[in-house]
């Protein structure tokens, strides 16, 4: 789990939040989708399905708050997408 947070923290190209992740999944080259387990499944399930359809790795972490911190946000986030460097 800690290595996933570290991966998010150190990624230079990433997006956070349901809408931004959904947009990026549809247009960008993604490496890893990280989803918080304490987020509402009705919001995160479509992202996970799209990522799996596009063969993008999916990791789950327990806490929206910790995922938000790893994304350098002051609030929690349900999802984060690490993008390939352009």
Buried (B, 14 or more C-beta within 10 A) or exposed (E): EEEBBEBBEEBEBBBBBBEBBBEBBEEBEBBBBBBBEEBEEEEBEEBBEBBEEEEBEBBBBEBBBBBBBBBEBEEBBBBBBBBEEE
